[in-house]
Amino acid sequence: MRKKRTLIIGLDGVPHALLVDLAGRGIMPNVKALMGDGVLRGMRPSIPDVSSVSWSSIITGKNPGEHGVFGFTNLIRGTYTLAFHDFTKLKAPAFWQADPSKRYIIVNVPSTYPALEINGFMVSGFVSPDLGKAVYPPSYIKYLREVGYRVDIDVERCRRSPLLLFKELSDVLRARLELCKRMWRKVKWDVLMFVVTGTDRLGHFLWSAYERTDHEWHEHFLSFFSLVDEAIGELAGMLRDKDDIIMLSDHGMERLKIEVNLNALLASEGYLLLGDEPRKGYNNIRAGTRAFALEPSRIYLNLEGKYPRGSVRPSEAEDILEELTELFYGLKWDGQSVIKKVYRKEEIYHGPSMDDAPDLVLIPNEGFALNARLSKREVFKESDLTGKHNEDAFLYVRGRENADLVPDDPSVEDVVGIMMALRGR
């Protein structure tokens, strides 16, 4: 008897509301058909709601305090030197590492670079600077070259040309799908995970084209999601009836009104003191600094003994955290409150990596995109992007009989457990 398999389809940056809307309007008929035989619910992303953190929780089933990923970057311990996260630093095993007895195909999961040994095949998602190190086993890179595989679009060029954006998004998706189908035939797999990241790119660049039916690029926006739907239908159509399907996003998307630079705010209020060498990045922080921000919304106290020029004594920490909380809740733009929620790290994280966790994490109100640029002095700035992340992720599981396995209010940390429970049925 052939074992049942699990197909996991990830749609980066796709909100629950958009999926329901486009399925209902006939733009995504394959998704609509799946919704008729399964359970679809809104899902809580990580805090903060960034891809590196959410996908790390999705593939490990763990809290950031356990897997150690709090953003795309972190400071090397005991320094102000910024380092990008890579897969070797993940402190909890991904599901394919936790159970190497199964065979896997893993395609384009963000923050899994460099590709490590796997029982099956893997190509890392963004950020993957060297394609040769993004593939395991390395001998399989020939298949990527045959289909013209690319990890990502040319972001800077596509920002300047919507036509190029849609062309590259479509080309990258088709190549990724073709690779997935080739590996499907080549590798006798138990779990296949396939992530579409073009949905996130499109949402950031042209969310306004979705919201406005009179927008010049509205039909192009819908056409790309139709292409995504075709890919979903093609993969789902290759499964047997008893096979499981999980579909999900890592966070949602909404209209961007204004960017908010937290480091500029901290500098203007005297919490962050910078020298005159901006090229040094966070190494430009001067003694006397009490707090600084890392992207996108992580606030760290400049503690004595933790950082080279730490200026905050442990006895002062609580008072400064209260001051900062009051500052952030009081921040307004055009009469609107910028911050919806200020979390203490103990409220949202647990695990052995708590010392690396931010002291505060900020959740913005609708339309406000938080960042932490050190070289800019403006607190508020208009953006050439029209979409920003929000908390409206989604989770779908095929089979109405599986509804009892999906929590009423699921989070990204629940996905691995749901996958394991499905396998046991």
C-alpha positions in Angstrom: 0.0 0.0 0.0 1.4 3.4 -1.0 1.9 5.9 1.8 0.0 9.1 1.7 2.0 12.2 1.1 1.8 15.9 2.2 1.9 18.8 -0.2 2.6 22.2 1.5 2.1 25.3 -0.7 3.3 28.6 0.7 2.1 32.0 -0.7 4.4 34.6 0.8 2.6 37.8 1.9 -0.9 36.7 0.8 -3.6 37.9 3.2 -6.6 35.7 4.2 -8.9 38.5 3.0 -7.3 38.6 -0.5 -7.5 34.8 -0.9 -11.2 34.7 -0.1 -11.9 37.7 -2.3 -10.1 36.4 -5.4 -11.5 32.9 -5.0 -15.0 34.3 -4.7 -14.6 36.4 -7.8 -13.4 33.5 -9.9 -9.8 34.8 -10.2 -8.6 31.7 -8.4 -10.9 28.9 -9.2 -8.6 26.1 -8.1 -8.3 27.7 -4.7 -12.1 28.0 -4.5 -12.4 24.3 -5.3 -10.0 23.5 -2.5 -11.9 25.7 -0.1 -15.0 23.7 -0.8 -13.3 20.6 0.6 -11.3 21.8 3.5 -10.9 24.3 6.3 -9.6 27.8 5.7 -8.8 30.1 8.7 -7.0 33.3 9.4 -3.6 32.6 10.9 -1.4 34.7 13.2 2.1 35.4 11.9 5.2 35.8 13.9 5.9 38.9 15.9 7.3 40.9 14.2 5.5 39.8 11.0 8.5 39.3 8.8 9.2 36.4 6.5 12.4 35.2 8.1 10.8 34.9 11.5 7.4 33.5 10.3 8.9 30.9 7.9 11.4 29.8 10.7 8.4 29.2 13.0 6.4 27.5 10.2 9.2 24.9 9.5 10.2 24.2 13.1 6.9 24.6 14.9 8.8 26.7 17.5 8.6 30.2 19.0 11.4 32.7 18.0 12.8 32.3 21.5 13.4 28.7 20.7 14.6 28.8 17.1 16.6 32.1 17.6 15.4 34.1 14.6 14.0 37.5 15.4 14.5 39.2 12.0 16.5 39.0 8.8 19.5 40.4 10.7 20.8 40.4 14.2 23.8 41.8 16.0 26.7 39.4 16.6 26.7 38.8 20.3 28.8 41.3 22.3 29.2 43.6 19.3 27.4 46.2 17.2 28.2 44.2 14.0 25.1 43.4 11.9 24.9 39.8 10.5 22.3 38.3 8.2 20.5 35.2 9.4 21.4 32.0 7.7 20.1 28.4 8.0 23.1 27.2 9.9 22.2 29.5 12.8 18.7 28.1 13.2 18.6 26.7 16.8 15.7 24.3 16.3 15.4 21.7 13.5 13.2 22.1 10.5 10.7 19.3 10.1 12.8 17.7 7.4 15.8 17.6 9.8 13.8 16.4 12.7 12.6 13.3 10.8 15.3 12.3 8.3 13.6 8.9 7.7 11.1 10.7 5.4 12.0 11.9 1.9 11.5 15.6 1.1 11.4 18.1 -1.8 11.8 21.6 -0.4 11.6 24.4 -2.9 12.1 28.1 -2.2 11.5 28.4 1.5 12.8 31.8 2.7 15.7 31.9 5.2 16.9 28.4 4.5 20.3 29.4 2.9 22.7 27.7 2.6 21.0 24.4 1.7 22.1 21.7 4.2 22.0 17.9 3.8 18.5 16.6 3.3 17.0 13.2 2.5 15.7 14.3 -0.9 16.2 17.6 -2.6 16.3 21.2 -1.5 16.7 24.7 -3.1 16.8 27.6 -0.6 14.7 30.7 -1.0 15.6 34.3 -0.5 18.1 35.6 0.7 20.4 33.2 -1.4 23.4 35.1 -2.8 25.0 32.0 -4.3 22.8 29.6 -6.2 25.5 27.0 -6.0 25.2 26.9 -2.2 21.4 27.0 -2.3 21.0 23.5 -3.7 21.3 20.1 -2.1 22.6 17.8 -3.3 24.8 20.1 -5.4 24.7 17.7 -8.4 21.1 18.7 -8.8 21.9 22.2 -9.8 21.9 21.1 -13.5 18.1 20.7 -13.3 17.8 24.3 -12.1 19.9 25.5 -15.0 17.8 23.5 -17.5 14.6 25.3 -16.5 16.2 28.8 -16.1 15.6 28.8 -12.3 16.2 32.0 -10.3 15.8 32.5 -6.6 14.3 36.0 -7.0 13.5 38.7 -9.5 15.8 41.7 -10.2 14.2 43.8 -7.5 15.8 47.2 -8.3 15.0 47.0 -12.0 11.5 45.8 -11.4 10.8 48.6 -9.0 11.2 51.0 -11.9 9.2 49.0 -14.5 5.8 47.4 -13.8 5.9 45.6 -17.1 9.3 44.1 -16.3 8.0 43.2 -12.8 5.1 41.2 -14.2 7.3 39.5 -16.8 9.9 38.5 -14.2 7.3 37.3 -11.7 5.7 35.1 -14.3 9.0 33.8 -15.6 10.3 32.9 -12.1 7.1 31.2 -11.1 6.9 29.1 -14.3 10.6 28.0 -13.9 10.0 27.2 -10.2 7.0 25.1 -11.0 8.8 23.3 -13.8 11.6 22.4 -11.4 9.1 21.2 -8.8 7.4 18.9 -11.3 10.8 17.5 -12.4 11.8 16.7 -8.9 8.3 15.3 -8.2 9.1 12.6 -10.8 12.7 12.1 -9.8 12.4 11.9 -6.0 10.1 9.5 -4.3 8.9 11.9 -1.7 6.8 12.0 1.4 6.5 15.8 1.9 6.9 18.4 -0.8 7.0 22.1 0.2 6.7 24.7 -2.5 6.7 28.5 -1.7 5.7 31.3 -4.1 7.5 34.5 -3.1 6.3 36.6 -6.1 3.1 37.2 -4.3 4.9 39.2 -1.7 6.9 41.2 -4.2 3.8 42.1 -6.1 2.0 43.1 -2.9 4.8 45.5 -1.8 5.2 47.1 -5.2 1.6 47.3 -6.5 -0.9 46.7 -3.7 -2.7 49.8 -4.9 -3.3 47.9 -8.2 -5.3 45.4 -6.3 -7.3 47.9 -4.3 -8.2 50.2 -7.2 -10.1 48.6 -10.1 -9.3 51.7 -12.2 -5.6 51.2 -11.6 -3.4 50.9 -14.8 -2.0 47.6 -13.6 -5.1 46.1 -11.9 -5.7 43.4 -14.6 -2.0 42.5 -14.5 -2.3 42.1 -10.8 -5.2 39.7 -11.1 -3.6 37.9 -14.0 -0.5 37.0 -11.9 -2.8 35.6 -9.1 -4.5 33.6 -11.8 -1.1 32.2 -12.8 -0.5 31.3 -9.1 -3.8 29.6 -9.0 -3.0 27.6 -12.1 0.2 26.4 -10.4 -1.7 25.4 -7.3 -4.2 23.5 -9.4 -1.5 21.7 -11.3 0.3 20.5 -8.2 -2.9 19.6 -6.4 -4.1 17.7 -9.5 -1.0 15.5 -9.4 -1.9 14.2 -5.9 -3.9 11.2 -5.0 -7.2 11.7 -3.2 -5.8 10.5 0.1 -2.8 12.8 0.1 -2.8 15.8 2.4 -2.7 19.5 1.3 -1.7 22.4 3.5 -1.6 25.9 2.1 -0.6 28.9 4.0 1.0 32.4 4.1 3.6 33.8 6.4 1.9 37.2 6.9 -0.6 39.4 5.1 -0.5 42.6 3.2 -2.2 46.0 3.3 -2.0 49.5 1.9 1.1 51.5 3.0 0.4 55.1 4.0 3.7 56.3 5.5 7.1 54.8 6.6 8.1 55.4 10.2 11.8 55.4 11.1 12.2 54.2 14.7 15.9 55.0 14.9 15.2 58.6 13.7 12.6 58.9 16.5 14.9 57.5 19.1 17.7 59.9 18.0 15.3 62.9 18.1 14.3 62.0 21.6 17.9 61.6 22.8 17.8 57.8 23.3 20.1 57.1 20.4 23.4 58.9 20.0 25.4 58.4 16.7 28.9 59.4 15.7 29.9 61.0 12.4 30.8 57.8 10.5 27.5 56.5 9.2 29.2 53.9 7.1 30.1 52.0 10.3 26.4 51.2 10.7 25.6 50.2 14.3 29.3 50.5 15.2 28.6 54.3 14.9 26.6 54.1 18.1 28.1 56.3 20.8 28.4 55.9 24.6 25.3 57.4 26.2 22.9 55.6 23.9 20.0 54.1 25.8 18.1 52.3 23.0 18.3 51.5 19.3 16.1 49.7 16.8 16.7 46.8 14.4 14.5 46.2 11.4 11.6 46.3 11.3 10.3 47.1 14.7 12.7 45.6 17.3 13.8 47.8 20.2 17.0 46.9 22.2 18.2 48.6 25.4 21.9 49.4 25.1 22.8 47.4 28.2 26.1 47.5 30.1 28.0 44.3 29.6 26.0 43.3 26.6 27.2 45.9 24.1 30.7 47.5 23.8 29.4 51.0 24.7 26.5 49.8 26.8 25.1 52.7 28.8 22.1 51.3 30.6 22.5 49.7 34.0 20.2 46.8 34.9 18.6 49.0 37.6 17.6 51.6 35.0 16.1 49.1 32.5 12.6 49.1 33.7 12.2 52.9 33.9 13.6 53.2 30.3 11.2 50.5 29.0 8.3 52.4 30.5 9.5 55.7 29.0 9.8 54.1 25.6 6.5 52.4 25.8 4.9 55.8 26.6 6.8 57.4 23.7 5.7 54.8 21.2 2.1 54.8 22.2 2.1 58.6 22.0 3.5 58.8 18.5 1.1 60.3 16.0 1.1 61.1 12.3 -1.6 63.3 10.8 -3.6 62.9 14.0 -3.4 59.1 13.8 -1.8 56.8 16.4 1.1 55.0 14.8 1.6 52.1 17.2 -1.2 49.6 18.0 0.7 47.4 20.5 4.0 47.5 22.4 5.1 44.0 23.5 7.7 43.2 26.2 9.8 40.2 25.1 8.5 38.1 27.9 5.0 38.5 26.6 5.7 36.9 23.2 8.9 34.8 23.4 10.1 31.9 25.4 13.1 29.6 25.1 16.9 29.5 25.3 17.4 32.4 22.9 15.7 35.0 25.1 19.0 36.9 25.6 19.0 37.7 21.9 15.4 38.8 21.8 14.5 42.4 21.4 13.4 44.1 24.7 10.3 45.6 22.9 8.5 44.7 19.7 6.1 47.2 18.1 3.0 46.4 16.1 1.9 49.3 13.9 -1.6 50.5 13.2 -3.0 50.0 9.7 -1.0 51.7 7.0 2.2 52.4 9.0 5.4 50.6 7.9 8.1 50.6 10.6 11.8 50.5 9.8 15.1 51.2 11.5 17.3 53.0 9.1 20.3 54.5 10.8 21.4 56.9 8.1 18.1 58.8 7.8 16.9 61.6 10.1 13.3 61.9 9.0 10.8 60.1 11.3 8.1 60.0 8.7 8.7 59.5 5.0 6.6 58.6 1.9 7.5 55.4 0.1 7.6 54.3 -3.5 6.1 51.0 -2.3 2.3 50.7 -1.9 2.0 47.6 0.3 3.2 46.6 3.7 3.0 43.5 5.9 0.1 42.9 8.3 -1.1 40.2 10.6 -3.7 38.7 8.2 -2.0 35.4 7.3 -4.0 32.3 6.3 -4.0 28.5 6.8 -5.8 25.9 4.7 -6.0 22.2 5.3 -7.7 19.8 2.8 -10.5 17.7 4.1 -13.4 18.9 6.2 -12.9 15.9 8.4 -9.6 17.5 9.4 -11.2 20.6 10.8 -10.7 19.4 14.4 -6.9 19.4 13.8 -6.8 23.2 13.1 -7.1 25.5 16.1 -9.8 28.2 16.0 -7.0 30.8 16.1 -3.9 29.1 14.6 -0.5 30.6 14.5 2.6 29.9 12.4 3.9 27.7 15.3 1.0 25.3 14.8 1.8 24.1 11.3 4.3 21.4 12.0 2.0 19.9 14.6 -0.9 19.9 12.2 1.2 18.2 9.5 2.2 15.5 12.0 -1.4 15.0 13.1 -2.5 14.6 9.5 0.2 12.0 8.9 -1.2 10.0 11.8 -4.7 9.7 10.2 
